[in-house]
Amino acid sequence: MIARFASCFLTMTCLIASTVATAAGTEDARVWLERMSQALVERNYDGRFIHTSQTQSETMRIIHRYAHGQITERLVSLDGVGREYIRTNAEVTYYMPDTRSVLVESHAEKDGLLSLIPEYTPGLEAYYDISTSPANKLLERKAQLVNVQPRDEYRYGYRLWLDADTAMPLKSQLVDRQGHIVAQVAFADLVLREHITDRDLQPAVDTKGFEWIRHEIHRQALVNEVNDWRVGELPPGFKLTNSRLQSVVGSKTPVKHLVYSDGLATVSVFIDQNDMEGQVGVSLQKVGSTYAFHTDTAGYQVTAVGEVPAATVRSMVLSLTHPSGGNHESLPVHESAVIRK
Amino acid sequence: MTDAIQPNETLQSQLSAFLDDELPNAETDLLVRRLIKDRELKQTMARYLIVGEVLRNTASDTSKVAALSPDFSKRIAISIRQEQAVGTKEQAVLKNSPWSKWLRPAAGMALASGVAALAFVSLRSQSDVESGWLAAGQSQPAIQGGQPSYRRVNAVTRSAPIPEARLANYVVAHSEFSSPLGRGNQLTGLLTSEQQGYLQIVNEEGVPVSVELIKTVTE
């Protein structure tokens, strides 16, 4: 009897210890994620990396400066035609030498949003299995591996090799539910610098004769109008976190922008009212590892954009409802236009 | 002579392991540094990525092709013989491809040839059309007499692509609300997409369903 009791006690103790250890491990992993986010925002760094996605690879250089709460970042493609962007707290300036144009996108929150360090709460674990494990050295630096495995098909996860000292990601992989690599960034060199000069952050592109396209966010945002729109079938964990009106290339009127997040992944839904009649169609496009699902319907163009699987952006667009005389009606998208697999 | 070939084979094997996520970190460091400097090696990797993706997606979807054509492998063999111009180069790529192991489940379907891969892509494009990746009311390419034709499919699902500047606008606006890591990936994607073009329509696995990918494989 005593032996059985001792055995049960030992088993329970092991189980509790294991649960506590797992919880501690998960918390530790979340702390690593927050440290990484903070490092990406608040460190000064200059590095070259290889970006590979499913069908392409490219060499890039990134120079990032953080001073007095202000971010300035320059990302340059070292291959191809030399596209680059300069990002600050106020705006993103995107240089496209191949089309001889420059796109300038002003940010809604000039001081807050981009320098915000996301907080990864325990609630995230309902949708991701987050853990840490030891890793071998990378770039001759001691590394820590953080695994963020999605628990369903509606989101991607990450495998992150972080510098053990600074939490800077030395290598990162975007992975799907099965663990397949969707995209990878591997640094060839990464220098953490004390100071980065203005000269380092100047674009190499000569913009003489280029077309400049500027867009402003409509801060007077007709919030109620934006919030009248709803995604009927949100993937588990996603909720509306932001909404605004903004100008978009090729649109005469402000476009409604709804932002949904599960705490890690984010999806934007853009709703553009237009005067096109009778056109119904869908398309799925990809920019790097970001999917864009788009539909033209009578009166509206709707696009969902996110670094999530295609099924997620598609289901969000197809379940979007809009206000009509106080009642919500589904967009007139023909389901027959898209077959669910 | 052998000495001259050996480094290539070593590098190819390292590339394979890198893309399969099986290369030790120490070797990854060296390979990535070399990739930054060696344009030819980078192009080789780009080819691996494209061919690998084609094979991965087609090999995983053999049931759909088989349903279309129970006699598929025989016609592929005939096509291979007919396509004299294509072959050596693609076979070399496939032979050295890190995804050669993806071929094993479909070995009986004679996938180990560039022509086969092309045919699969072509068929897949057609089956995507059949699945409805089209604007409502747009006509479908015919599959004559139950036999899939191997002609390359143009203008598939190009019903409503988002113009490049507008899509860039959407991604930039979206990135403002993403995490620092996600934001970096999204903006990097904008720069990497310049070679492929935003207007490319993709299927659910992210593989372009237009003819450009096929051309890339054959070049």
Interface residues (C-beta under 8 A of the other chain):
Chain A: M36 S37 L40 V41 R48 F49 I50 H51 T52 S53 Q54 T55 Q56 S57 E58 T59 M60 I62 L75 V76 S77 L78 D79 G80 V81 R83 E84 Y85 R87 V92 Y94 M96 D98 T99 S101 L103 E105 H107 A108 E109 L113 L114 I117 P118 A135 N136 K137 L138 L139 E140 A143 Y158 L160 W161 P169 K171 S172 Q173 L174 I181 V182 A183 V185 A186 F187 A188 D189 I213 H215 T241 N242 Q246 V248 V249 G250 S251 H257 V259 S261 L264 A265 T266 S268 F270 Q279 V280 G281 V282 S283 L284 Q285 K286 V287 G288 S289 T290 Y291 A292 H294 T295 D296 T303 V305 G306 E307 A310 A311 H334 S336 A337 V338 I339 K341
Chain B: L19 D21 P24 N25 A26 T28 D29 V32 R33 L35 I36 K42 M45 A46 L49 I50 E53 S131 G132 W133 L134 A135 A136 G137 Q138 T157 R158 S159 A160 P161 I162 P163 E164 A165 R166 L167 A168 N169 Y170 V171 V172 A173 H174 S175 E176 F177 S178 S179 P180 L181 G182 R183 G184 N185 Q186 L187 T188 G189 L190 L191 T192 S193 E194 Q195 Q196 Y198 L199 Q200 I201 V202 N203 E204 E205 G206 V207 P208 L213
